[in-house]
Amino acid sequence: MDVPGLLRQAAGELPARLPRADLDEYLAQHEWELALDVLLDRGDDHPVTTSYFQILEEAAYRMGLERSAAWCAWRRREVLHGVIRAELRLIPGTRTAAIPGAGTVRPLWDTGLLTPAGAPDLAVALIWVEYAQELAPGGAGPVRLAPLTAVRWHHLEPGDRITMHERGATTGTATITEVVFPGSPDRR
């Protein structure tokens, strides 16, 4: 299937009550990237399935939009496992490299759970930097976290503080701003 066909297929998965004039206009004018952006926004505002984001991911790949394709894969994972958003503040002097924005860094996190021996039970989560290509050393900004084992994060609520650990050192602190898991009430 070609890119416009994929975008139309994804649009077909949205609720029928949503206006489509802008999307149809972008497709008619071969403004496929704008159509993709509209569909991504609608996917944030309305419940969608994993196949919705899988279709958009394929369209993004075919357009050569690697970051958009990675974002679609990330959102597909969030549909399955939930959304965790936070404000991350990196500790100055602890990192020499920026955190790339597209979910490739996966540090350990102290989420407040303890091992049977009473030590912090650290958990792994990928970081997606929102609204930026990267988070500079010593910087701060909004992020999304994708835990490798989401159930170990279900106790978190907005306002909770967690710490990021890399190579045995604490390299950042994050304040949870949103937590929504499938099957649980919206806890925004």
N, C-alpha and C positions, 0 to 999 in steps of 0.2 A: 504494500500500500504506500502511496506517496504521502508527503508531508501534509498537504491540505486534507487528504482523506483521514489521516491519523488525528488531526486537530478536530475535524468534524465528528469523528468517532468518539473522542473524549467529550466533546460538547454534548453528544447524545446521552452521556451518562449523568449529566446535570439535571436537576429538577426542571420539569417542563415550564414552570412558572417564571423562570429567569429570562430576562430579555436577552436576545441574541443578535440584535441589529448591529451592535458594534463589532461583534465577532464575525458576522457574515460580511460586513463591510471590509474588515481587514483581510479576510480570505479572498474576497473578490479583487482586492488591490494588490494581492501577493505580499502582504505585510504579515508574513507568517510569524515573525518574532513577536510582533505586537499581539497577534492572536494567542500565541503561547503565553505571553504575560497576562492577558485577560483570563485565560483558563487557569493559570496558576493562582491568580487572585481569587477566582471563584472557588477553587479547591480549598483555599484557606477559610472562606466565609461560609461554606456549605459542606455538610457531610458527604464524603466521596469514598469510593472503594480503592483498594490497592490497584486494580486494573486501570483506573483513571490515571493515576500517576505513572503507571507502567507505559501506557500509551503515550503520555506526554514526554516521558523519558526517551522513548524511541524517536519521537518527532524531534526532540532537541538534539539527539545524536546525529540524526540525518541532516540537521541544519548546521552541524559543527559547533554547537553551543555546549561545550563540555561542562561548564559550571552549572548551567541550567539543567542538564541531564543528571548531574550529581545531586542537585537540589530535588529533582523529581524522585530519585532513588531514596533520598533522605526522607522526604515526605511520605513515600510509600511505607517506609519502615515505621514512621510515626503513626500511621493509620493502624498498623498491627500492634505496636508496643507502647504508644503513648507519646505525649509531648512534655518535655521538661525544658523550661526556659529559665535563664538566670542572668544576673549581672556579674560578670567575671572581672576581678581586679588582679592583675599579675603583680607579684611582689618585685619591686625594682631590684636589679642586680642578680636575680635568680635564673634568668633566661637570657641567652645571647641571641637567640633567633626568634623571629615572630612566629605566632601560631597561624599556620595557613588556614584560610577561612572555610575550605570545602570539606571538612570532616575527615581529615587524615591523621590528626594527632589524637592519641587515646591514652591519656594519663590515668593514674590511679586517683581515686577520690575517697576522702573520709566523709561518709554520709551520716555518721553518728552511731553506726552499728558496731558491736564489739564481738571479738572472737570469744570462745569459751574461756580462754585464759585472761580475758579482760583487755586485750590490745585492740586498737582500731582494726576493724574488718574492712579493708580497702576494696573498692570496686572499680572496675574499668568502665569508662564512658568516652566515646568520641565527642569531639567539639566541633560545632558548626558556628562560625563567627557570623552574626547577622549584620547586614547592611554594610559590610566591608570585606575586602579581599583577604585581610589578615588582622591579627591583634598584635600590635608591636610589643616588644619587651617592656615591662613596666607599665603597660597600657591597661585600659579598662573598656568594657563594652558589653553589649548584650550578646548572649550565646544560646545555642540549643545544645542539649546533651543527649546522647544516644547510648544508654547503658547496654553493655553486653548481656546483662541479666536484669531486665527491667523490674522484676518482682522485688529485687533487693533495694529498690528506690521508692517503693510504694508508700513508705511512711513519711516521705517529705511533703511539705506544704509551703506555700508562699511565705516568705520571711525567714525560712530556715537558712542557716549558713553552713556551707560545706567547704572543705579545703582540697586543693589540687596538689598532688604529689608526683614528682618526677625524679628518678634516680635517687630515691631516698630523702629528697628534700621537699619541703613545702614551697611551692612556686606560685600559688595563687589562692584567693578566697572567692567564693561565689555566693551570692544571695539569690535564693530561688524566687522567681517572679511568677511562674505559672507551672502547674502540674495537672495534667489530664491523662488518665489511663483509660483504655477501653474497658467498658463495663462498669466504670465508676462514675459517680456524679461529677459534673463539671466543677472543678475546684479552683477556677481562675481567681 
